[in-house]
């Protein structure tokens, strides 16, 4: 059977990572979290005190980082230069910093190049902000996963709470809104729905319901 490229785009908190991991497992595909790659650059830039407006420094960093994904007992771990950074890149400050980092042309060029190398042979589920519009505009199946802003903020708050990070709802909602504005208004590869993407609203829907709808779409393409 033909192994396809599946692109999942959408805003923060829509459930892309959870759904993409489940979909990839059901299909026997590789899973690539492109957002985690930008978070990795943001994390290392912070640790190495590279300024957010240092285009050259950030671009060089993105070009030389070795970012890989490892499936450990059905848990996807993010490794950077061999070090597990899965938890560190999910901190609220890194989330916002990643949004700023993603605006840098050199960073995007470096990471898009890596993402295309990872997915060029197919058999992959990639999720992010610009997969169906920029990274793989030729992807055989594209989804745009969305949810109401308040729902996305509640999910984000629960995620942080489960990791021992307590934040109040207004703060989390404000973070989600800022992230949306940054992603949708940036000049370079803004978040938007590809014309041929299937829109799925995950508000009040279970992960299984969303994954089943995606599976039907993938199978209809010959998988």
KOLDRENPA-875225 format. One record per residue (C-alpha): x, y, z; residue number from 0. Coordinates in steps of 0.5 Angstrom, whole numbers, plus 500, padded with zeros to 3 digits. Example, Ala and Ser with C-alpha at 12.3 -4.5 7.8 and 13.67 -1.06 7.14 Angstrom:
<rs>
[[525; 491; 516]; 0]
[[527; 498; 514]; 1]
</rs>
This chain:
<rs>
[[500; 500; 500]; 0]
[[502; 507; 499]; 1]
[[505; 511; 505]; 2]
[[503; 518; 505]; 3]
[[505; 524; 508]; 4]
[[499; 527; 513]; 5]
[[499; 534; 515]; 6]
[[496; 536; 521]; 7]
[[496; 544; 522]; 8]
[[492; 548; 528]; 9]
[[493; 553; 533]; 10]
[[496; 551; 540]; 11]
[[491; 547; 545]; 12]
[[487; 544; 539]; 13]
[[490; 537; 541]; 14]
[[494; 536; 535]; 15]
[[500; 532; 539]; 16]
[[495; 527; 542]; 17]
[[491; 526; 536]; 18]
[[498; 526; 531]; 19]
[[501; 521; 536]; 20]
[[495; 516; 536]; 21]
[[494; 517; 528]; 22]
[[501; 515; 527]; 23]
[[501; 509; 531]; 24]
[[494; 507; 528]; 25]
[[497; 507; 521]; 26]
[[504; 505; 523]; 27]
[[507; 511; 521]; 28]
[[513; 516; 524]; 29]
[[510; 522; 528]; 30]
[[514; 528; 527]; 31]
[[512; 534; 532]; 32]
[[515; 540; 528]; 33]
[[513; 545; 534]; 34]
[[517; 541; 539]; 35]
[[523; 543; 534]; 36]
[[522; 550; 535]; 37]
[[521; 549; 542]; 38]
[[528; 546; 542]; 39]
[[531; 552; 539]; 40]
[[528; 556; 544]; 41]
[[530; 552; 550]; 42]
[[537; 552; 548]; 43]
[[537; 559; 546]; 44]
[[535; 561; 553]; 45]
[[540; 556; 556]; 46]
[[546; 559; 552]; 47]
[[543; 566; 552]; 48]
[[542; 568; 545]; 49]
[[538; 574; 544]; 50]
[[531; 573; 541]; 51]
[[533; 578; 536]; 52]
[[540; 575; 534]; 53]
[[538; 572; 527]; 54]
[[545; 570; 526]; 55]
[[546; 566; 532]; 56]
[[539; 563; 532]; 57]
[[540; 561; 525]; 58]
[[546; 558; 527]; 59]
[[543; 554; 533]; 60]
[[538; 551; 529]; 61]
[[542; 549; 523]; 62]
[[547; 545; 528]; 63]
[[542; 542; 533]; 64]
[[541; 535; 533]; 65]
[[533; 534; 534]; 66]
[[530; 527; 534]; 67]
[[524; 523; 537]; 68]
[[524; 517; 541]; 69]
[[518; 512; 542]; 70]
[[519; 509; 549]; 71]
[[514; 505; 551]; 72]
[[509; 509; 547]; 73]
[[511; 515; 550]; 74]
[[514; 520; 545]; 75]
[[521; 523; 548]; 76]
[[524; 529; 544]; 77]
[[532; 529; 544]; 78]
[[536; 535; 543]; 79]
[[544; 533; 542]; 80]
[[542; 526; 545]; 81]
[[539; 530; 552]; 82]
[[532; 528; 553]; 83]
[[528; 535; 553]; 84]
[[521; 533; 553]; 85]
[[519; 536; 559]; 86]
[[523; 542; 559]; 87]
[[520; 545; 552]; 88]
[[513; 545; 555]; 89]
[[514; 550; 560]; 90]
[[510; 556; 559]; 91]
[[516; 561; 558]; 92]
[[519; 556; 553]; 93]
[[512; 556; 549]; 94]
[[512; 564; 548]; 95]
[[519; 564; 546]; 96]
[[518; 559; 541]; 97]
[[513; 563; 538]; 98]
[[518; 569; 537]; 99]
[[523; 564; 535]; 100]
[[519; 561; 529]; 101]
[[519; 568; 526]; 102]
[[526; 568; 525]; 103]
[[527; 567; 517]; 104]
[[534; 563; 518]; 105]
[[531; 558; 524]; 106]
[[525; 557; 519]; 107]
[[529; 555; 513]; 108]
[[534; 550; 517]; 109]
[[528; 547; 521]; 110]
[[524; 546; 515]; 111]
[[529; 543; 511]; 112]
[[530; 538; 517]; 113]
[[523; 536; 517]; 114]
[[522; 535; 509]; 115]
[[528; 530; 510]; 116]
[[524; 527; 515]; 117]
[[518; 526; 511]; 118]
[[520; 526; 504]; 119]
[[519; 518; 503]; 120]
[[512; 518; 506]; 121]
[[509; 514; 512]; 122]
[[509; 520; 516]; 123]
[[504; 524; 521]; 124]
[[507; 531; 521]; 125]
[[504; 536; 526]; 126]
[[505; 544; 527]; 127]
[[503; 551; 524]; 128]
[[505; 550; 517]; 129]
[[506; 543; 515]; 130]
[[500; 543; 509]; 131]
[[502; 550; 507]; 132]
[[509; 551; 507]; 133]
[[513; 544; 509]; 134]
[[509; 539; 505]; 135]
[[504; 543; 501]; 136]
[[504; 536; 497]; 137]
[[502; 532; 502]; 138]
[[496; 527; 500]; 139]
[[492; 528; 506]; 140]
[[492; 535; 510]; 141]
[[488; 537; 516]; 142]
[[486; 543; 520]; 143]
[[485; 542; 527]; 144]
[[482; 547; 531]; 145]
[[477; 548; 538]; 146]
[[474; 554; 541]; 147]
[[479; 558; 545]; 148]
[[477; 557; 552]; 149]
[[477; 550; 551]; 150]
[[484; 550; 548]; 151]
[[486; 554; 555]; 152]
[[483; 549; 559]; 153]
[[487; 544; 556]; 154]
[[493; 547; 557]; 155]
[[492; 549; 564]; 156]
[[490; 541; 565]; 157]
[[497; 539; 562]; 158]
[[501; 544; 566]; 159]
[[497; 542; 572]; 160]
[[499; 535; 571]; 161]
[[506; 537; 571]; 162]
[[506; 540; 577]; 163]
[[505; 547; 574]; 164]
[[500; 551; 577]; 165]
[[497; 557; 573]; 166]
[[490; 560; 573]; 167]
[[485; 560; 568]; 168]
[[486; 568; 566]; 169]
[[493; 567; 565]; 170]
[[493; 561; 561]; 171]
[[487; 564; 557]; 172]
[[492; 570; 555]; 173]
[[498; 566; 554]; 174]
[[493; 562; 548]; 175]
[[491; 568; 545]; 176]
[[498; 571; 545]; 177]
[[500; 565; 542]; 178]
[[495; 565; 537]; 179]
[[496; 572; 535]; 180]
[[503; 571; 534]; 181]
[[502; 565; 530]; 182]
[[497; 568; 525]; 183]
[[500; 575; 524]; 184]
[[507; 573; 523]; 185]
[[510; 575; 516]; 186]
[[513; 569; 515]; 187]
[[509; 562; 514]; 188]
[[503; 564; 518]; 189]
[[498; 559; 521]; 190]
[[493; 558; 516]; 191]
[[488; 553; 514]; 192]
[[491; 550; 507]; 193]
[[485; 551; 502]; 194]
[[485; 543; 501]; 195]
[[485; 541; 508]; 196]
[[480; 538; 512]; 197]
[[477; 542; 518]; 198]
[[476; 539; 524]; 199]
[[473; 542; 531]; 200]
[[475; 538; 537]; 201]
[[471; 542; 542]; 202]
[[467; 537; 546]; 203]
[[470; 531; 542]; 204]
[[474; 525; 544]; 205]
[[481; 524; 542]; 206]
[[478; 517; 539]; 207]
[[473; 521; 535]; 208]
[[477; 525; 532]; 209]
[[482; 520; 530]; 210]
[[477; 516; 527]; 211]
[[475; 521; 522]; 212]
[[482; 522; 520]; 213]
[[483; 515; 519]; 214]
[[477; 515; 514]; 215]
[[480; 521; 511]; 216]
[[487; 517; 510]; 217]
[[484; 511; 508]; 218]
[[480; 514; 503]; 219]
[[486; 516; 499]; 220]
[[489; 509; 499]; 221]
[[492; 508; 505]; 222]
</rs>
